[in-house]
Amino acid sequence: MLMEDLYRGKISPYSTITVKNTSARDRLDKAQEELLAALPEEKRSLIDASQNAYMELVMDEGEAAFAEGVRFGIRLMMEILYTGGGTGKCEK
């Protein structure tokens, strides 16, 4: 069952996401290379610290967005079931 697989970690919705905007990834990589080259060696660790904090934030926001999406989907399904699937008939 889907719920059991999700609970047991057999499926991971996050792992099915693919990045569609590869040009943004390429631009980011290029900008990072240029920034690192422009900085003195002793300041380059600031870039790593900034990127690590940013990625932590992105992961937290992704988790919150996923959870909200699941909650919304459940509320939507409940509303459809409660209202008779859009027929206007209430099925309590």
C-alpha positions as CSV (number, residue, x, y, z in Angstrom):
1,M,0.0,0.0,0.0
2,L,1.1,3.5,-0.7
3,M,0.9,4.8,2.8
4,E,2.9,1.9,4.2
5,D,5.6,2.3,1.5
6,L,5.8,6.0,2.3
7,Y,6.0,5.3,6.1
8,R,8.7,2.7,5.6
9,G,10.8,4.9,3.3
10,K,10.3,2.6,0.3
11,I,9.2,5.6,-1.7
12,S,10.5,9.2,-1.5
13,P,8.4,11.8,-3.4
14,Y,11.3,14.2,-3.2
15,S,13.7,11.9,-5.0
16,T,11.4,11.9,-8.1
17,I,11.8,15.6,-8.7
18,T,14.1,16.5,-11.6
19,V,15.5,19.9,-12.3
20,K,14.1,21.2,-15.5
21,N,15.9,24.5,-15.6
22,T,19.4,23.3,-16.4
23,S,20.4,26.7,-17.7
24,A,19.9,28.1,-14.2
25,R,22.2,25.4,-12.9
26,D,24.8,26.2,-15.5
27,R,24.6,30.0,-14.7
28,L,24.9,29.2,-11.0
29,D,28.0,27.0,-11.5
30,K,29.6,29.7,-13.7
31,A,28.9,32.5,-11.2
32,Q,30.3,30.4,-8.3
33,E,33.5,29.7,-10.2
34,E,34.0,33.3,-11.0
35,L,33.2,34.4,-7.5
36,L,35.7,31.9,-6.0
37,A,38.4,33.0,-8.5
38,A,37.8,36.6,-7.5
39,L,38.1,36.0,-3.8
40,P,41.4,35.7,-1.9
41,E,42.0,32.1,-0.6
42,E,41.3,33.0,3.0
43,K,37.8,34.3,2.1
44,R,36.7,31.3,0.0
45,S,35.3,29.5,3.0
46,L,32.7,32.2,3.3
47,I,31.2,30.9,0.0
48,D,31.0,27.4,1.4
49,A,29.3,28.6,4.6
50,S,26.8,30.7,2.6
51,Q,26.0,27.8,0.3
52,N,25.6,25.3,3.1
53,A,23.2,27.7,5.0
54,Y,21.3,28.4,1.8
55,M,20.9,24.7,1.0
56,E,19.7,24.0,4.6
57,L,17.0,26.7,4.1
58,V,16.0,25.3,0.7
59,M,15.6,21.8,2.1
60,D,13.5,23.1,5.1
61,E,11.3,25.1,2.7
62,G,11.0,22.1,0.4
63,E,9.9,19.9,3.3
64,A,7.3,22.5,4.4
65,A,6.0,22.8,0.8
66,F,5.7,19.1,0.5
67,A,3.9,18.7,3.8
68,E,1.5,21.6,2.9
69,G,0.9,20.0,-0.5
70,V,0.0,16.7,1.1
71,R,-2.3,18.4,3.6
72,F,-4.0,20.3,0.7
73,G,-4.5,17.1,-1.3
74,I,-6.1,15.4,1.7
75,R,-8.4,18.3,2.3
76,L,-9.3,18.3,-1.4
77,M,-10.1,14.6,-1.4
78,M,-12.1,15.0,1.8
79,E,-14.1,17.8,0.3
80,I,-14.8,15.8,-2.9
81,L,-15.9,12.8,-0.9
82,Y,-18.0,14.8,1.5
83,T,-19.8,16.7,-1.2
84,G,-20.5,13.6,-3.3
85,G,-17.6,14.0,-5.8
86,G,-18.9,17.3,-7.2
87,T,-22.5,16.1,-7.7
88,G,-23.8,18.4,-5.1
89,K,-25.1,15.5,-3.0
90,C,-23.7,15.3,0.5
91,E,-22.5,11.9,1.5
92,K,-22.1,12.0,5.3
